[in-house]
Amino acid sequence: MIYLYKEYNVAYNLISLFLLIGFAVLALKFHMGIFTYLLLLIVVMILVFVVAGIFTRLTITRIEREVVIHYNECRANQYLDEIKRLFGDKKLSRAVSTIYNSFLVRGYAVLDDFDSVYSCCQNITTKGYKGEYHKYMLQYYIKKDQLNLAMDEMNQLKLLIMQLKNKSYINSLETYIKDAEYVIKIKNGDFEGAEEFYTGIINKSSPLYPITKVSCSYAIGRLLMLKGETERAKEYLQVAYAEGGDTKFKSLAEKLLKGEIEVAML
């Protein structure tokens, strides 16, 4: 992924070249035994891999800072455009293709483009991104009303969580599962606990990104519409409409507020 940013790629190559030249100089200057030679070579290669890891982390951090911010602030199309600009014209390894599609899929999901969500998921193939695959396939099957398949994906996520160590990622997946469970319960006419769940996310999220606020506000507004609490529902839907950028939450909230679509159809 280092090659996504030219300056990082140049810096990495220069540092790697410096390390290799340094190794060659030492090897020529000092008459080393084969054991010392191999040991030094191993050290140099380890350093090259460490440098690669550092620049990979810098690349991911920069993407989060400069690109993912568009997603967080409900600019989904701009987010997708930036991701495609970074990755799209490059030959990608399987691992980097997985990362690319894991970035794309979240943008398509908030645009309600679930054909693209499905397509991206099929290209999320490396082990470290199984969580993203199951998350969005779960969302895909719920959208398509294939609830048995959705439950299968949910169970896969629960099994995956048992194997993970990253507490932050575990928490995010657990929240995602609870969200899916409430979506399914609401589809089945069971509204108990849903409003408290989404309100809790808004109140407890730190930082509270606009995309989180908007998605939860829309979920609460839709829920209240289903419960017949129209005036309260409008308060939340107005938030989703006003702050939803170009996401589905804005467009769906607008349709509900204008009475252009029945809430039961969503």
Residue pairs with C-beta under 8 A, 6 or more apart in sequence:
1 56
1 59
1 60
1 96
1 99
2 8
2 9
2 12
2 52
2 55
2 56
2 59
3 9
3 90
4 59
4 63
4 86
4 87
4 90
5 59
5 62
8 55
8 58
8 59
11 55
12 51
12 52
12 55
15 51
16 48
16 51
16 52
19 44
19 47
19 48
19 51
20 44
20 48
22 44
23 40
23 41
23 44
26 32
26 40
27 37
27 40
32 40
63 86
63 103
66 82
67 79
67 82
67 83
67 86
67 103
68 79
68 103
70 76
70 78
70 79
70 82
71 79
71 106
71 107
71 110
71 211
72 209
72 210
72 211
73 209
73 210
73 211
73 245
74 110
74 210
74 211
74 214
74 243
74 244
74 245
74 246
74 247
74 249
74 250
75 245
75 246
76 107
76 110
76 111
76 245
76 246
76 247
77 107
77 111
77 246
79 107
80 104
80 107
80 108
80 111
83 100
83 103
83 104
83 107
84 104
87 96
87 100
87 103
92 100
94 125
94 126
95 126
97 123
97 125
98 123
98 124
98 125
98 126
98 128
98 129
99 129
100 123
101 120
101 121
101 123
101 124
102 120
102 124
102 129
102 132
104 116
104 120
105 116
105 117
105 120
105 121
105 124
105 132
105 136
106 136
108 114
108 116
108 117
108 120
109 117
109 136
109 139
110 211
110 215
110 247
110 248
110 249
111 246
111 247
111 248
112 248
112 251
112 252
114 139
114 140
114 143
114 144
117 136
117 139
117 140
118 137
118 140
120 136
121 133
121 136
121 137
121 140
124 132
124 133
124 136
130 156
130 160
131 157
131 160
131 164
131 169
131 173
134 153
134 154
134 156
134 157
134 160
135 157
135 173
135 176
137 153
138 150
138 153
138 154
138 157
138 176
138 180
139 180
141 147
141 149
141 150
141 153
142 150
142 180
142 183
142 184
142 187
145 187
147 184
147 187
150 180
150 184
151 184
154 177
154 180
154 181
157 173
157 176
157 177
158 177
160 173
161 170
161 173
161 174
164 170
164 173
175 201
178 197
179 197
179 219
182 193
182 194
182 197
182 198
185 191
185 192
185 194
186 194
186 223
186 226
191 223
191 226
191 227
194 219
194 223
195 220
195 223
195 224
198 216
198 219
198 220
198 223
199 216
199 220
201 212
201 216
202 208
202 212
202 213
202 216
202 217
205 212
205 213
210 243
210 245
211 247
213 239
213 243
214 239
214 240
214 243
214 244
214 245
214 247
214 249
214 250
215 240
215 247
215 249
217 236
217 237
217 239
217 240
217 243
217 249
218 236
218 237
218 240
218 244
218 249
218 252
218 253
220 233
220 236
221 233
221 234
221 235
221 236
221 237
221 239
221 240
221 253
221 256
222 233
222 237
222 252
222 256
222 263
222 266
223 233
224 230
224 232
224 233
224 236
225 233
225 237
225 256
225 263
226 263
226 264
233 256
234 257
237 253
237 256
237 257
238 253
238 257
240 249
240 250
240 252
240 253
241 250
241 253
241 254
241 257
243 250
244 250
244 251
244 253
252 261
252 266
254 260
255 261
256 263
256 266
